[in-house]
């Protein structure tokens, strides 16, 4: 009572309270403390976020409603329902008029229960939600009657009034969190309303749009100041997962921003305005800083690589790798914070996208397996229970921007490592320049195979000497990546022990770099094997054996890294099946086909040529150049050819690639007629 006198301008008989700047600025804190204590039954200084389990005068208004009023309402509703049912039963056998009256009575009972949800047996959540909504309206009324926003916005200097208003918004947010926890706590125990619809914060900002503008401006300025004070990277003790202070600061600011925007969920316009004024500029500044740091690391990588192989500083390259990992890990942390749900709410969540979408759900490193074409992952920011068309597009675009920058960082590092460090400085380019001559047998020298059986895989030559330098540097890089992963599992002092989330973030960064580097190197060997430019019209088995030896060494290196990343309990087994997994797995199967003995090549060549000749009768019987058009036009013919490859142990090879290999492989002619036909 006395609400009219509290404002100092009412006509009631209550004592008038003189409005001063000091007591008006403290009004929200005093008011919310009183209301929370009154609702929860707590005393001054106690935790007011939970309802005390007391009886009598100390249980608070919420306890009185739940333990006193609600059971009475439920009991009376049940009595009313039973009495209506009894009237319906007594009306059986009566005249039509009595039956009509009984039917109307039943309808009235149903309408009562339908329009009074507090009377249902599971309505405590709806009752508390209604109570908290009414209390929020009452508090807003008190602040409005006291002229809280008007007087503080008119205070001079403006900064002091603005600070008081922002402090008042913080008190409103705290009360909304308290109200939400009370409603959610009852919803966990009973079915009903799961969240508070309109809080005091939303009511105030909708009534006074300049207050929302002030709130946005203060949060944006303080957030940018915090980001400016945070360094991108700092030196970390050994065996500690290093996280970018800038990324940690951004993650904390974004978590706060999402939590605050949740109280504005009932007003789409207000929520989008707040996000656009706070989260967007914070994310833009964060991305600019991380992009600038990536450019500096790229320049440092070029300096460490030197102008020639002798000037390469391997130690500096390894330090540079750690900097890149810290940067990528910071991007993952920022994206994860942006895609995470605010505490005490269910407004946002990471959900798996539809099967036809290019995005895949975020997968921790502990569940990832390195594959030849491991896709990058990201989550989808979606309102809980919403359709894809109702997604928060603003936050989704921010998440996609972070993901694209993170992907660009990984590509930049991997491209510089492969193209500049390995290809140019370490002489990897020279290996690929001479590889076509080795395949054609021009540089094979003393490598021979058994003339009787066409040789076996046991005839493998030694690895090419041209690979010693580039693979030595690559091995050092991979070893450093494994060291980073292994150091995450070391235990240390409690204050230095990384959390599981930190370990997963760093492992994701390591996994992404390994996959990207491996895929780039594999692609170069794949182009060499398939020869899309046609520079190798024919190759010898001896050259294919040399290429197989080189690729199997790379395959073993990346397999060892995969074993470490997956924490394999025993030595990672060598892949000998037709479809080996992991980076270089598909390439190994293709080159095994290139290095197969003459009898296998001839058998596959005859079989595929026969399938093609059945659909193309005009083919010359002695040419034995397998065309690809029949298999592209006939699905059944394609599946038959695939089955033929699988039966020979080459199921991991695409049919198009297999035809390219079989048409270019040199096989000793078994007859004069066949030799003339090949000519």
C-alpha positions, 0 to 999 in steps of 0.5 A: 500500500501507499504506492501513490505516496512513495513518489513524493507527488501523490495526494495520500496522507503518507509521509512525503519523502524528499527526492535526493540524488543519493537515495534515488540512485540507491533506490533499485538496490534497496527495492530489489533487496526488500522484494527478494527477501520478502519473496524468498523469506531470507534475512538481510545479507542472506542468499536470496536466489533460493526459496527457504524451506521453512514453515510459518512466518519465515517461508516467504511469499513464494512458500505461502503460495506454494504450500498454502494457497496452491493446495487449497486451489487444487483441492477446490478445483478437484471438488468442483470437478467431482461435483460436475461429474456426479451431476452428469451421472445423475442426469443419465436416464433423465429427460433431455432438459436435465441432460442439457443442463448437465452438459452445460455444467460440464462445459462450464467446469472445463472452461473454468479449468481451461481459463484458470491454469492455477487450479491444475495439479501441475501449475506451480510453475505457472503460478510463480511465473504469474507472481514474478511478472506481477512483481516486476510490473509493481517494481517498474511502477515504483521506479516510474512514480519516483521519476528514477530515469527522468531525474538521473538522466537530468543530473549534471554532470551527465556522466554521474547520472549515466553511471547511476542509471547503468548501476540501476540496470545491473540491479534490474538484471540481477533481479531478473536472474533471481526471478528466472531462477525461481521460475525455472526451479519450479519448472524442474519439479513440475510441468509448466512455464519454463521461463519468465516472459517479461522482466523488469529490465525489458519493461524499463528499456521499452518505456524509455528507449534512451535508457537502452541507448545509454546501456548499449553505449556504456557496454560497448565502450567498457568492452572495447577498453577491456579488449584494448588492455588485453594482449594477444599472446603472453608467454606461458610456463611449460606444460600449460595450455596457453590461451590468448588473454585477448580471446579470454577477455572477448569470451567473457564479454560475449558471455555477459552480452548474451546473458544480458540480451536474453532478458530482452528476448520478448522484444526482438527489436530491442534484443537485436539493437543491443546485440548490434550495438555491443556484440558486433563492434566487440567481435569486429575489434577482436577479429581485427586484432587477431588478423593483425597478429596472424599477419605478424606471425606470417612475416616471422615465419618467412624470416625464420625460413630464411632466403635459402635452406642454409639460413633456415632457423628451425627453432624459430619455426617451432616457436612460431608454430606455437604462436599460431596454435595459440592464435587458432585456439583463441579463435576456437575459444571465441567462437565457442563462447559466441555459440554457447548458451547464457547461464540460467536460460534456454534461449540458445543452444548449439544444435546439429544442422540438417543433413543437407546443410554444409555445416557440421556440429562442433566436435571435441578433439577427443572425438575426432579422427584424422582422415584424408579429408577431415572437414572443419567443424562449426556449430549452428546458433539456433533458438531453442525449439525454433525452426532454422528460419527463426535463427538469430541471424546476427549471432549466426553471422558473427559465428560464421565470421569467426569460423572463416577467420580461423579457417583462413589462419590455418590455411595461411600457416599450412600454405606457408609451411608447405609452399615456402618452407618445404617446397622452396627452402627445403627442395621439395619442389625439386623432388616433384620436378624429377618425379615424372622422370623416375616414373618413366624409368629414366632415373631408376638406375639399378632398381630391378624387379623379378622378370618371372612374376613381374616382381612383388611389393617386397621389391620396394626400393629405398626412399628418395634422397631428395626427401631427406631435407623436407621430411626432416623439417616436416618431422620436426613440425609434427613432433612439436604438434605431438609434444603440445598434445602430450603436454596437455595431459601432464599434471602439475600444480592445481593452479597450472592444471588445464581444464578439459575445455582448454585441452579440447580447444588446443587439441582441436587446433593441433588436429586442424593444422595436421589435417590441413598440412597433410592434405596439401602434401597429399594433393601434390602427390595425387596430382603426380600420380593421376597426371591430369596435365598428361605430362607422363604418357606412360610409366614403369613399374619400377618408378611406381615402386619408388613413388610408393616407397616415398608415399608410404614413408609419409603415410607412416609419419602421419599415422604416428601423429594420428596415434598420438592424437587419438591416444592409441594404447598400442603402436598404431598398426600399419595399414595393409587393407584395401582402404587404409584410413587417415591422411595419405590413405587413399593415395597409398591405395592408388599408388599400390595399383600403379605398382601392382605386378603385370598380371594384376594390371593386365587382368584389370585392364582386360576386365574393364576393357571387356565391360566397355566393349560390350556397350561400345561394339566399335572398339578395336579389340587390340587397342586396350585403351579403356574409355571412361564414357561407358561407365559414366553413362551406365550406372550398372556398368559403373557398379560392376567395374567398382566391384571388379576393383574391390575384388582385386584389393583396390576398392579405395581407388576411384574408377576414373583414377584407376582407368587413368593408371591402367591406361598409362601403366607399361606392361610387357606384351604377352604376344606379338599381336598384342604388341602390334595392337598397342603400337 
